[in-house]
Amino acid sequence: MDDSARMWITPVPALDPDGGGPAVLLGHDCASRDAGERAISRLLDRGHEGEEGVFYLLPFDLSARYERTGDRLAVLVTTSRQLLVNEPADFADLPVDGADDDRVVLLRREIVTDFVPAEQDGAKQPVLLIDHDGSAASLAELFDRFDAGEAGIAVLNAE
């Protein structure tokens, strides 16, 4: 399955107008009926506000993991199973993360690429989650929505 319509590897002008290195972006539809995407929306709403309008996520809340199989790069967004205990019943059907029995997989996207996420001080490059309402026709449209305040970007720690 090619998720290239919902996963991109590109510089992010909204965050780095000087055109720095590429970032991994995942589209997240906050209006989706998918249980994993609904869980992400609920967890994003629990963000910890720092300065006005800036919310912080803890890796316990949401994190990402890179996996490579041949020419395919996959990104999984996971959360602690404990955070979903009091949530709707269909959240209980989310798949357990094979790398950590306490975590569940909320979202998985993959594309064909030779891109290798950068590492700094032993930590993998964060994943950017673009939170928007509805499907976007292109990455440019998502950036336009972000610039107009109609989409948000969450930075997820990655392993």
Solvent accessible surface area in square Angstrom, and as a share of the most:
residue,aa,sasa,rsa
1,M,181,0.81
2,D,89,0.46
3,D,15,0.08
4,S,56,0.36
5,A,81,0.63
6,R,73,0.27
7,M,2,0.01
8,W,44,0.15
9,I,42,0.22
10,T,30,0.17
11,P,60,0.38
12,V,8,0.05
13,P,77,0.48
14,A,37,0.29
15,L,92,0.46
16,D,53,0.28
17,P,117,0.74
18,D,137,0.71
19,G,49,0.47
20,G,30,0.29
21,G,60,0.58
22,P,60,0.38
23,A,15,0.12
24,V,0,0.00
25,L,0,0.00
26,L,0,0.00
27,G,0,0.00
28,H,0,0.00
29,D,23,0.12
30,C,56,0.33
31,A,61,0.47
32,S,23,0.15
33,R,220,0.80
34,D,75,0.39
35,A,21,0.16
36,G,1,0.01
37,E,8,0.04
38,R,73,0.27
39,A,0,0.00
40,I,0,0.00
41,S,22,0.14
42,R,114,0.42
43,L,2,0.01
44,L,31,0.15
45,D,126,0.65
46,R,100,0.36
47,G,14,0.13
48,H,87,0.39
49,E,97,0.44
50,G,41,0.39
51,E,104,0.47
52,E,166,0.74
53,G,57,0.55
54,V,60,0.35
55,F,117,0.49
56,Y,106,0.40
57,L,36,0.18
58,L,90,0.45
59,P,65,0.41
60,F,94,0.39
61,D,12,0.06
62,L,2,0.01
63,S,11,0.07
64,A,1,0.01
65,R,29,0.11
66,Y,21,0.08
67,E,60,0.27
68,R,100,0.37
69,T,103,0.60
70,G,67,0.65
71,D,86,0.44
72,R,59,0.21
73,L,3,0.02
74,A,4,0.03
75,V,0,0.00
76,L,10,0.05
77,V,0,0.00
78,T,4,0.02
79,T,0,0.00
80,S,0,0.00
81,R,105,0.38
82,Q,114,0.51
83,L,36,0.18
84,L,18,0.09
85,V,111,0.64
86,N,147,0.75
87,E,29,0.13
88,P,53,0.33
89,A,91,0.70
90,D,55,0.28
91,F,4,0.02
92,A,91,0.70
93,D,123,0.64
94,L,22,0.11
95,P,81,0.51
96,V,71,0.41
97,D,3,0.01
98,G,82,0.78
99,A,69,0.54
100,D,60,0.31
101,D,108,0.56
102,D,55,0.29
103,R,29,0.10
104,V,8,0.04
105,V,17,0.10
106,L,8,0.04
107,L,11,0.06
108,R,110,0.40
109,R,17,0.06
110,E,28,0.13
111,I,17,0.08
112,V,83,0.48
113,T,26,0.15
114,D,131,0.68
115,F,33,0.14
116,V,108,0.62
117,P,10,0.07
118,A,63,0.49
119,E,105,0.47
120,Q,141,0.62
121,D,148,0.77
122,G,70,0.68
123,A,59,0.46
124,K,65,0.28
125,Q,29,0.13
126,P,60,0.38
127,V,0,0.00
128,L,14,0.07
129,L,0,0.00
130,I,1,0.01
131,D,36,0.18
132,H,7,0.03
133,D,90,0.46
134,G,25,0.24
135,S,100,0.65
136,A,27,0.21
137,A,99,0.76
138,S,52,0.34
139,L,27,0.14
140,A,64,0.49
141,E,56,0.25
142,L,1,0.00
143,F,25,0.10
144,D,93,0.48
145,R,46,0.17
146,F,57,0.24
147,D,106,0.55
148,A,68,0.53
149,G,66,0.63
150,E,115,0.52
151,A,13,0.10
152,G,31,0.30
153,I,35,0.18
154,A,15,0.11
155,V,84,0.48
156,L,1,0.00
157,N,80,0.41
158,A,15,0.12
159,E,107,0.48
